[in-house]
Amino acid sequence: LKEFTLPDGKAGRALSLLLGDETGMARLTVWDEAVDDGLGLKEGDIVEFQPTSFRRRFGDLELHLRKRGFLSKLASRSHRAPSWVERLVSIRDLDGRRGYVTVEGVAGTVPSARRVTTAKGRETQVVSFSLGDSSGEVRVSAWGALADKAMGLAAGSHVRLRHGRIVRGRSGERELSTSVFSSLEVTGEEKA
């Protein structure tokens, strides 16, 4: 939930949700009066909604819901409810994909930190490391609270990155970046 002040002095609110069904995942941003309908939702809740607009942002589908749309939690898993199970994606299979993915692998490098200034002019830390599985290797950039967690990784740590975003690096290569929806879990250490 983000609360902000508009240029005219009025208060505004926006709530971001990550939704998934059998076709994939998309970000839904709920604005102003409609925010109350999304508060209290938990991971795994089944919802139905009618967005009022959509767009592509950084190549990902992003839905928006304002007061003409609706969002409601379904009381039970009816036969209409989508089937969705979070699936691990191999690093090789990241090519050609967009959006949010979950990957598991071994940290191949000691994480490195750097300070960056975001497009909104905010200075923050980003921590990068390589993550590999039997199919390949990818660079991961962890932002915000996950940067501190990533900095504590040791080379050889077994890591699960949930809801990482597939992005293109400076040279056009595919990378993974964390988002507000991401989590980083250490699932084990490499045995010597």
Disulfide bonds with the S-S distance in Angstrom:
none
